[in-house]
Amino acid sequence: MFEGILGYVFGGAIIGVLARLLKPGADPMGWIMTILLGIAGAVAGGYIAGTGVMAWVASIAAAVVLLFVFEMVRRRGGKQAA
């Protein structure tokens, strides 16, 4: 979907920010986690949809799903420690 490492970093940042804007609620994570989330979404979306506009839509959707999973894991970890 993107060209090279810098393409995935910049594209991942855009996709991660868009995913965080689309998902309701507070997301207490830093910008590095946002970029990593976006990169994972971009890889998944590129694998699912290939290239073009549908790849961007699939990447953002995958990043939103990954954000929900990240939040569930984070909450679950906090409950076990208490």
C-alpha positions in Angstrom: 0.0 0.0 0.0 2.8 2.4 0.9 6.3 2.7 -0.5 9.1 2.0 1.9 9.5 2.4 5.7 8.9 6.2 5.7 5.7 5.7 3.7 4.4 3.3 6.3 5.3 5.6 9.1 3.6 8.6 7.6 0.7 6.6 6.3 0.4 4.8 9.7 0.3 8.1 11.5 -2.5 9.4 9.3 -4.5 6.1 9.6 -3.9 5.9 13.4 -5.1 9.4 13.9 -8.2 8.9 11.8 -8.9 5.6 13.7 -8.7 7.4 17.0 -11.0 10.2 15.8 -13.6 7.7 14.5 -13.6 5.6 17.7 -15.7 7.2 20.5 -14.3 7.6 24.0 -10.9 8.5 25.4 -7.8 6.7 24.1 -4.9 7.3 26.5 -2.0 6.3 24.2 0.9 8.2 22.9 1.8 9.1 19.4 4.2 6.2 18.9 1.4 3.7 19.7 -0.9 5.6 17.4 1.6 5.2 14.6 2.2 1.5 15.3 -1.6 1.0 15.4 -1.9 2.8 12.0 0.9 0.8 10.5 -0.7 -2.5 11.6 -4.0 -1.2 10.2 -2.3 -0.3 6.9 -0.7 -3.7 6.6 -4.0 -5.5 7.3 -6.0 -3.2 5.0 -3.4 -3.6 2.2 -3.6 -7.3 2.6 -7.4 -7.4 2.6 -8.2 -4.8 -0.1 -5.0 -4.4 -2.2 -4.5 -0.8 -3.4 -6.6 2.3 -4.0 -9.3 3.9 -2.0 -10.7 0.6 -0.7 -7.3 -0.1 0.9 -7.5 3.2 2.8 -11.0 2.4 4.0 -10.0 -1.2 5.0 -6.9 0.2 6.7 -8.8 2.6 8.8 -11.4 0.0 9.7 -8.7 -2.5 10.7 -7.0 0.2 12.8 -10.3 0.9 14.6 -10.8 -2.8 15.3 -7.2 -3.0 16.6 -7.9 0.0 18.8 -10.8 -1.7 20.4 -8.7 -4.8 20.9 -5.9 -2.8 22.4 -8.3 -1.1 24.8 -9.8 -4.4 25.9 -6.3 -5.9 26.6 -5.3 -2.8 28.5 -8.4 -2.9 30.6 -8.1 -6.6 31.3 -4.5 -6.2 32.4 -5.5 -3.4 34.8 -8.2 -5.5 36.4 -5.8 -8.5 37.0 -3.2 -6.3 38.7 -5.7 -4.8 41.2 
